[in-house]
Amino acid sequence: MGCATALALSERGAGEIVVLERAVPGAEASSAAAGILGAQLEAREAAEAELFRRARDGYRAWAERLRDETGIDVGYKRCGALDVAFDEIAAGALRERVAAQARAGLAAEVLDGRAARAVEPELSERAVLAAHFPDEAQVDPPALLRALVAAVARRPRVTVRSGVTVRGLAIEADRCVGVRLDGGDLRADATVLAAGSWSSLVPGVPRALPEVRPIRGQLVQLDERPPRVRAILFGDHGYVVPRGDGRVVCGSTMEDVGFRREVTAAGLASILAKALALVPSLGDAQVGPAWSSFRPHASAPLVGASPLPGLFLATGHHRNGILLARETGERVAEALLHS
Ligand SMILES: Cc1cc2nc3c(=O)[nH]c(=O)nc-3n(C[C@H](O)[C@H](O)[C@H](O)COP(=O)(O)OP(=O)(O)OC[C@H]3O[C@@H](n4cnc5c(N)ncnc54)[C@H](O)[C@@H]3O)c2cc1C
């Protein structure tokens, strides 16, 4: 969120911009994500659906621009997605969602098990029905973050400072005038809070803001040779994201355990059980790396102006921060430059 906002601000001709990161940009949730641009998989309300669709559909052009500017391919693919039901109760809910999305003009269809397996031949024989969303897409988050940081660092009048911890907001006369760093304040006309799951822990952040809490998610990568799975598959709160080159990212857990970073035996057992229920042939895949990170959960994403003059917000995106990165950067830049 910090880099996407810096890029959008720079493109609008903002003055000096400094991105402050205590580790390296992308060290936390953003590089750890599965990279699903799941506008239709994730949206639950009409207003959300329109925002998510716009965010997803704007990604191809953003990915191309980032590649042209940096030479880094962010792995954008419109691979489509199947949300899979294994029983009649789940099937009924999927039918309703597809009908609502089709009414809203989104590409969505209900497929029986056989038709779903024609779209994704590796899908389990046990699938009774699937919602097919052909426009859903993915990116490869570590590549996205490398490209984003490179694009930001190349812009004129933008500095990326790694290894710098923000100790608090600098507040004078009820206005945010910058941040407190070891060794002194960094003053700014405007400050953007983009500290992910740590946003509520930055001293000086207004108490009136909804709390941002970490929700741990674990992921494991499988390597199938040769690559077989083609579509993103969702089902029974698990998912499988094929990168197209044999890597298949399987997720995930949703755990309210504070900032504990463990990848746990129970977490992996549940992720692998759901992945194999979707794609039994993954049982032969080589197990690759497993990792975890923290989704910044708030009651809703916090984007734009805050109750504290001089402070703007780009945080709280929970499960959809990769999807919403570009849109958020644009919205925060607009709010900041027109304040
Ligand atoms: C397992 C998992 C799977 C996910 N899958 C998807 C997905 O498929 N699609 C999707 O759209 N989203 C997904 N997400 C969600 C997405 O990753 C997040 O919503 C998004 O990355 C949040 O971005 P952010 O910039 O707010 O937070 P982060 O990427 O966590 O960045 C916050 C940064 O702030 C820095 N920081 C914190 N405090 C300070 C301080 N005091 N001083 C200096 N720096 C500080 C941190 O070091 C960190 O680098 C997933 C998340 C997880 C955990």
Ligand as a Chemical Component Dictionary entry (heavy atoms), coordinates in Angstrom:
data_LIG
# 
_chem_comp.id                   LIG 
_chem_comp.type                 NON-POLYMER 
_chem_comp.pdbx_formal_charge   0 
_chem_comp.three_letter_code    LIG 
# 
loop_
_chem_comp_atom.comp_id 
_chem_comp_atom.atom_id 
_chem_comp_atom.alt_atom_id 
_chem_comp_atom.type_symbol 
_chem_comp_atom.charge 
_chem_comp_atom.model_Cartn_x 
_chem_comp_atom.model_Cartn_y 
_chem_comp_atom.model_Cartn_z 
_chem_comp_atom.pdbx_ordinal 
LIG C1  C1  C 0 -1.547 -15.859 3.575  1  
LIG C2  C2  C 0 -2.101 -14.654 2.881  2  
LIG C3  C3  C 0 -2.677 -14.776 1.625  3  
LIG C4  C4  C 0 -3.166 -13.661 0.972  4  
LIG N1  N1  N 0 -3.685 -13.796 -0.287 5  
LIG C5  C5  C 0 -4.155 -12.715 -0.941 6  
LIG C6  C6  C 0 -4.633 -12.846 -2.268 7  
LIG O1  O1  O 0 -4.605 -13.935 -2.844 8  
LIG N2  N2  N 0 -5.119 -11.738 -2.893 9  
LIG C7  C7  C 0 -5.143 -10.510 -2.280 10 
LIG O2  O2  O 0 -5.623 -9.555  -2.895 11 
LIG N3  N3  N 0 -4.668 -10.357 -1.012 12 
LIG C8  C8  C 0 -4.187 -11.427 -0.343 13 
LIG N4  N4  N 0 -3.716 -11.298 0.938  14 
LIG C9  C9  C 0 -3.862 -10.010 1.609  15 
LIG C10 C10 C 0 -2.746 -9.046  1.234  16 
LIG O3  O3  O 0 -1.509 -9.702  1.331  17 
LIG C11 C11 C 0 -2.766 -7.840  2.183  18 
LIG O4  O4  O 0 -4.064 -7.286  2.295  19 
LIG C12 C12 C 0 -1.828 -6.742  1.675  20 
LIG O5  O5  O 0 -0.589 -7.296  1.283  21 
LIG C13 C13 C 0 -1.620 -5.703  2.750  22 
LIG O6  O6  O 0 -0.690 -4.761  2.283  23 
LIG P1  P1  P 0 -0.140 -3.674  3.274  24 
LIG O7  O7  O 0 0.839  -2.836  2.518  25 
LIG O8  O8  O 0 -1.256 -3.019  3.980  26 
LIG O9  O9  O 0 0.623  -4.546  4.416  27 
LIG P2  P2  P 0 2.070  -5.216  4.421  28 
LIG O10 O10 O 0 2.425  -5.828  3.118  29 
LIG O11 O11 O 0 2.129  -6.093  5.629  30 
LIG O12 O12 O 0 3.033  -3.976  4.593  31 
LIG C14 C14 C 0 3.097  -3.207  5.779  32 
LIG C15 C15 C 0 4.546  -2.803  5.934  33 
LIG O13 O13 O 0 4.657  -1.863  6.992  34 
LIG C16 C16 C 0 5.900  -2.086  7.625  35 
LIG N5  N5  N 0 5.813  -1.496  8.958  36 
LIG C17 C17 C 0 4.957  -1.822  9.943  37 
LIG N6  N6  N 0 5.159  -1.028  11.005 38 
LIG C18 C18 C 0 6.168  -0.168  10.676 39 
LIG C19 C19 C 0 6.830  0.891   11.368 40 
LIG N7  N7  N 0 6.493  1.248   12.614 41 
LIG N8  N8  N 0 7.830  1.549   10.716 42 
LIG C20 C20 C 0 8.195  1.215   9.452  43 
LIG N9  N9  N 0 7.593  0.211   8.762  44 
LIG C21 C21 C 0 6.586  -0.468  9.366  45 
LIG C22 C22 C 0 6.024  -3.596  7.662  46 
LIG O14 O14 O 0 7.371  -4.002  7.795  47 
LIG C23 C23 C 0 5.429  -3.997  6.323  48 
LIG O15 O15 O 0 6.413  -4.209  5.313  49 
LIG C24 C24 C 0 -3.149 -12.385 1.594  50 
LIG C25 C25 C 0 -2.543 -12.255 2.854  51 
LIG C26 C26 C 0 -2.020 -13.371 3.485  52 
LIG C27 C27 C 0 -1.349 -13.211 4.828  53 
# 
loop_
_chem_comp_bond.comp_id 
_chem_comp_bond.atom_id_1 
_chem_comp_bond.atom_id_2 
_chem_comp_bond.value_order 
_chem_comp_bond.pdbx_ordinal 
LIG C1  C2  SING 1  
LIG C2  C3  SING 2  
LIG C2  C26 DOUB 3  
LIG C3  C4  DOUB 4  
LIG C4  N1  SING 5  
LIG C4  C24 SING 6  
LIG N1  C5  DOUB 7  
LIG C5  C6  SING 8  
LIG C5  C8  SING 9  
LIG C6  O1  DOUB 10 
LIG C6  N2  SING 11 
LIG N2  C7  SING 12 
LIG C7  O2  DOUB 13 
LIG C7  N3  SING 14 
LIG N3  C8  DOUB 15 
LIG C8  N4  SING 16 
LIG N4  C9  SING 17 
LIG N4  C24 SING 18 
LIG C9  C10 SING 19 
LIG C10 O3  SING 20 
LIG C10 C11 SING 21 
LIG C11 O4  SING 22 
LIG C11 C12 SING 23 
LIG C12 O5  SING 24 
LIG C12 C13 SING 25 
LIG C13 O6  SING 26 
LIG O6  P1  SING 27 
LIG P1  O7  DOUB 28 
LIG P1  O8  SING 29 
LIG P1  O9  SING 30 
LIG O9  P2  SING 31 
LIG P2  O10 DOUB 32 
LIG P2  O11 SING 33 
LIG P2  O12 SING 34 
LIG O12 C14 SING 35 
LIG C14 C15 SING 36 
LIG C15 O13 SING 37 
LIG C15 C23 SING 38 
LIG O13 C16 SING 39 
LIG C16 N5  SING 40 
LIG C16 C22 SING 41 
LIG N5  C17 SING 42 
LIG N5  C21 SING 43 
LIG C17 N6  DOUB 44 
LIG N6  C18 SING 45 
LIG C18 C19 SING 46 
LIG C18 C21 DOUB 47 
LIG C19 N7  SING 48 
LIG C19 N8  DOUB 49 
LIG N8  C20 SING 50 
LIG C20 N9  DOUB 51 
LIG N9  C21 SING 52 
LIG C22 O14 SING 53 
LIG C22 C23 SING 54 
LIG C23 O15 SING 55 
LIG C24 C25 DOUB 56 
LIG C25 C26 SING 57 
LIG C26 C27 SING 58 
# 
